[in-house]
Amino acid sequence: TFLLDPLMYPPLGALHIASKLLQEGHEVKFFDLRDYQMGVENLVVYPQADLYGITASTSGYNEAVKIKNTLKKIRRLVPVVIGGSHASVRPEECNKEFDATIVGEGETSIMKVIDGARGIVTSPIIKDIDTLPYPARHLLRQEARVSYNIFGGQKYSTNEAGSTVTSTRGCPFECSYCCSPCIWAGKIRFRSPENFVGEIKEIGEKYGAKRFKFVDDNFPLKKQRIIDIMDLLEPMDIQFRCHTKTSLVNQEVLEA
């Protein structure tokens, strides 16, 4: 589905970090390369900054290194930090290329990097994720703030805007094919139903989104919480999809 629409999945982790930086009074510019067609090594319009941050999955890591090399050619002394799933899974590899490597969630660690931390940077998990600001979607260019193909495929393509949101961080399972245990160490934290639905309302009001993909590793982990969320969503006239382990779904959850 990502090949059909490169803008389908906004980089929520990086946008969360951007929100935290804005909250702390820093100036933030967001450079979105998800649908960039030219080689990143030829890109020379990077904004000037005191610190550059790059997020990368494993499939995008080589491109992240190219971006870093380009930045070092034009602004050699400015530190470049990497985060994202690959940094959490292969921090030693990243540490050979980047000034700082953030392992796990980045809202606290990025502040350490700003204060001078280098190398592999970790922080305790944020216990109450309701305290975090919503992702700074407004930093994306206008056409990248929502997708019109959020459910993927021509069959589900409509003129209704959509976006991705997440209501949890982490997963209690340790599937061998998944990087989640490396990022979250098997721990899971839940946003309150009110906080989660508040973000959905904000996206709908600001950008007209009516379709959502809940990209939690496993959305329906707590039955009563899901029922509470559905009660809040019922009057909002939206459609959604979510990720789940099949054993977590029962008739009561489906009817909610």
VEXGUDREN-899969 format. One record per residue (C-alpha): x, y, z. Coordinates in steps of 0.001 Angstrom, whole numbers, padded with zeros to 6 digits, always signed. Example, Ala and Ser with C-alpha at 12.3 -4.5 7.8 and 13.67 -1.06 7.14 Angstrom:
+012300-004500+007800/+013670-001060+007140/
END
This chain:
+000000+000000+000000/+002899+002385+000633/+003928+002007-003024/+000458+003176-004088/+000705+006296-001948/+004060+007250-000369/+002269+009853+001753/-000110+007307+003296/+001810+006941+006549/+002982+010178+008171/+006180+009760+010232/+004404+009854+013582/+007519+009264+015690/+009375+012196+014155/+006267+014389+014348/+005900+013550+018062/+009502+014641+018619/+008861+017814+016640/+005880+018593+018886/+007999+018106+021979/+010688+020425+020623/+008090+023074+019823/+006636+022687+023316/+010105+023322+024764/+010491+026522+022737/+012707+025324+019891/+012242+026286+016249/+011521+023222+014107/+011490+022709+010354/+010310+019394+008929/+011714+018154+005639/+009535+015350+004243/+011214+013078+001680/+008635+010295+001478/+007738+011013-002143/+010996+012627-003252/+011879+011317-006703/+015543+012327-007084/+018563+010888-005335/+018881+012416-001879/+022622+012855-002344/+021770+015560-004927/+019499+017468-002584/+021010+020816-001632/+018005+022673-000205/+018207+021401+003374/+017264+024196+005788/+019985+025586+008003/+019847+024210+011531/+021845+023703+014727/+020914+020001+014727/+019594+017610+012086/+017454+014605+012908/+016666+011725+010558/+014254+008831+011086/+014710+005556+009217/+013431+002027+009023/+015848-000686+007911/+014701-000372+004296/+015453+003355+004362/+018729+003250+006274/+021029+003526+003250/+019161+006639+002138/+019509+008055+005656/+023283+007618+005437/+023296+009409+002064/+021372+012312+003589/+023847+012467+006469/+026804+012458+004068/+025245+015270+002045/+024654+017310+005187/+028230+016805+006346/+029533+018098+003008/+027655+021362+003279/+027510+021788+007090/+030344+019683+008410/+030200+020752+012061/+026438+020431+012582/+025552+017197+014432/+023240+014686+012739/+021150+012336+014896/+019230+009254+013748/+016178+007616+015298/+013428+005290+014193/+013102+001531+014149/+016506+000786+012591/+018311+002857+015199/+016628+000819+017940/+017342-002530+016290/+020918-001812+015101/+022235+001023+017287/+025904-000005+016999/+025715+000149+013201/+024105+003582+013306/+026593+004834+015871/+029417+004352+013352/+027767+006790+010946/+025894+009365+013018/+026831+011774+015777/+024021+010454+017977/+021691+007440+017810/+018401+007510+019689/+017176+004108+020862/+013482+003790+021678/+011122+006744+021906/+012761+010063+021314/+010951+012859+023145/+013257+012760+026172/+016408+011633+024362/+016288+014448+021806/+016539+016945+024651/+019672+015140+025857/+021155+015418+022365/+020396+019147+022279/+022227+019418+025618/+025288+017720+024096/+024793+013942+024408/+026435+011939+021635/+026779+008258+020761/+023947+005881+021655/+021329+007789+023659/+018582+006113+025704/+016006+007340+028185/+013477+005769+030563/+010109+005188+028947/+007507+007906+029337/+004948+006357+031658/+002046+008725+031023/+001838+009237+027269/-001271+011415+027690/+001170+014148+028731/+002695+014277+025243/+001463+016800+022673/-000204+015522+019509/+002065+014991+016470/+002917+018271+014713/+001160+017467+011451/+001029+021156+010589/+004770+021016+009855/+004109+018758+006858/+003339+020446+003562/-000393+020726+003014/-000817+017837+000568/+001040+015470+002921/-001090+016037+006018/-003765+013533+004961/-004053+010682+002453/-006925+009895+000094/-005881+006259-000086/-005547+005464+003620/-007105+001983+003337/-004972+001083+000299/-005902-000146-003151/-008175+001191-005863/-011148-000639-004342/-011034+001578-001254/-009954+004825-002906/-012362+007708-002245/-012340+011462-002103/-012404+011317+001701/-009270+012346+003560/-007701+010009+006082/-004726+009640+008396/-002995+007264+010784/-003097+007529+014570/-001901+005369+017433/-003489+004853+020843/-000714+002835+022502/+003024+002451+022594/+004433-001043+022728/+003165-004598+022601/+003144-007390+025215/+003990-010060+022636/+007442-010978+021324/+006903-012158+017758/+010206-013148+016163/+009490-011261+012933/+008669-007933+014605/+010956-005115+015743/+008540-003941+018457/+010274-005807+021326/+013552-004081+020410/+011923-000657+020494/+009590-001001+023469/+011199-003875+025438/+007861-005663+025720/+006293-002842+027697/+002995-001240+026715/+001379+002055+027644/-002122+003226+026824/-003477+006646+025977/-006768+007396+027629/-009825+007076+025357/-010432+010826+025714/-006883+011759+024717/-006863+009389+021745/-010262+010469+020416/-009260+014091+021001/-006491+013702+018430/-008906+012123+015945/-011281+015061+016426/-008446+017525+015865/-007407+015840+012599/-011011+015827+011442/-011574+019488+012292/-008283+020768+010853/-007916+018557+007784/-011360+017087+007114/-010279+013484+007745/-013061+010881+007880/-011034+007684+007532/-008401+006493+009984/-005953+003665+010313/-005089+002852+013924/-001478+001698+013665/-001016+000324+017179/+000813-003009+017143/-002352-004500+018690/-005259-002082+019046/-007873-004098+021043/-005706-005197+023978/-008120-004041+026696/-011748-004857+025969/-013364-002200+028171/-011008+000479+026871/-011969-000368+023287/-015661-000195+024178/-015084+003229+025771/-013269+004431+022641/-016054+003175+020391/-018634+005002+022517/-016715+008254+021985/-016278+007624+018250/-019880+006622+017550/-021288+010147+016945/-018303+011182+014787/-019231+009463+011496/-015790+008039+010729/-014437+004765+009377/-011336+003051+010699/-009118+000026+010381/-006752-001368+012987/-004067-003961+013588/-004806-006850+015934/-003887-010352+016990/-006893-012474+016039/-007129-014033+019502/-007865-010583+020967/-011101-010187+019020/-014460-011494+020240/-018095-010803+019427/-018459-008105+022084/-015502-006145+020730/-016734-006482+017137/-020209-005286+018055/-018789-002263+019882/
END
